């Protein structure tokens, strides 16, 4: 039962977030070989000015060895 937590820079509409959640759900269900009903998706809005400290430092740079897709930027 996959659960995805997506952190995005704040400012996207609810419609956009719903489309993103649907696309993630379909991709996870297809690639993890599970039903879409088993997938849940949470979206957290992060203020851009707080991204480096709240997300990048802790969850990206701090967990580099766990990333299957590494970013091509470094705000630190």
N, C-alpha and C positions, 0 to 999 in steps of 0.2 A: 504494500500500500504506500506508494510514493507520495511524499508531501514536499512541495517545492516552496521555498521562501525566496521571493525575488525582491531585491532592493533596487529602487529606481530613483533617479533625481526627481524631486517633486515637480509637479506641474502638468502631468499628463491627465487627460480627461478620464472619466469613469468608463466611457465607451472604449477608449484606447486600452485601458487596463483590462477590460473584459475580453477584448480581442487577443491581447497578449496571453491572458490566462487560458483561453480556449486553444491557442496555438501550442502553448506549453503542454496542456493536457493531451492533445492529440499526439504530439511528439513523444511524450513519456509513455503513453499507452502503447503506441506502435513499437517503440524501441525497447521497452521493458517487458513487453509481452503480457500486458495486463489490460483489464477493462478500464475505460475512461471513468467509470463510476468509482474506481479505486483510487483515483488521483485527486489530490487537493492542492490548491495553489493559493498562496498568500502573497500580497504585494504590499511592501512597506515603502512609503514615500520618505526620502531623505533630502533635506535641504542641501543644495549644491555646496554651500560654504562649509557644511559639516561632513561632506563625503570622505575627505582624506582621513580624518580622525575616526569617524564612526564606522566606516566600511573598509576603506583601503588598508589602513594600518592594522586593524584587528582581524579582518576576515579574508583579506587577500594576501598582503605581505606576511601576516602572522600565520598563515596556513598554506604557504606557497606549495609545499609538497603534496597537498591534497587537491590542488586545482587541476582539473582535466583540460580546462581552457584558461590559459593565463592572459591577462590584459596586455595590451600594447602601449600602456601609459604608466607613468609613475608620478603621482602628485606630491610626493614627499620630498 
